[in-house]
Amino acid sequence: MFQGSSALTLDAKGRMSIPARYRDALLAEEQGRLTLTRHPDGCLMLYPRSIWESKREQIAALPASARPLQRLLLGNAQDVDMDGASRILVAPELRAAAGLNRDVMLLGLGSNFELWDRAQWEARCMADVGNLDPAILEQISF
């Protein structure tokens, strides 16, 4: 179960270090094998490979009316492996599609992650807080 946010930096080659709190689990359970793809909200999604494989089957089985979503998710999916320094390479086309610059945010969302440009994430976070549905908030006690 992945949760929390990590402020990270992409190096000049577009590599990103996987935070230590996730690293051991990803190496033990997935041998460092991950999949990156685009998200409709403008960020990237990072999945452990085994989770992605089941998601990929679900997406591929969608009806023809979902072709644009299939193109976005499946057509942009790239398998990545953690290197010896626990980094992954974010391909230039995915960096460009998500507007990723040097400073990024990695958000743990349970079974997967979102990867955002830090400035875009801060703006999105502010907008999301302003648009929270009060009915949903009533279902959670803090």
FENCOR-V117281 format. One record per run of one state. SS is the DSSP state (hx for helix, st for strand, lp for the rest). FROM is the first residue (numbers start at 1). TO is the last residue. If there is no record, write none. Layout:
# FENCOR-V117281
ss->SS from->FROM to->TO
ss->SS from->FROM to->TO
This chain:
# FENCOR-V117281
ss->lp from->1 to->1
ss->st from->2 to->9
ss->lp from->10 to->14
ss->st from->15 to->17
ss->lp from->18 to->19
ss->hx from->20 to->30
ss->lp from->31 to->32
ss->st from->33 to->38
ss->lp from->39 to->43
ss->st from->44 to->48
ss->hx from->49 to->60
ss->lp from->61 to->63
ss->hx from->64 to->74
ss->lp from->75 to->77
ss->st from->78 to->81
ss->lp from->82 to->86
ss->st from->87 to->89
ss->lp from->90 to->91
ss->hx from->92 to->98
ss->lp from->99 to->102
ss->st from->103 to->110
ss->lp from->111 to->111
ss->st from->112 to->117
ss->hx from->118 to->130
ss->lp from->131 to->133
ss->hx from->134 to->137
ss->lp from->138 to->142
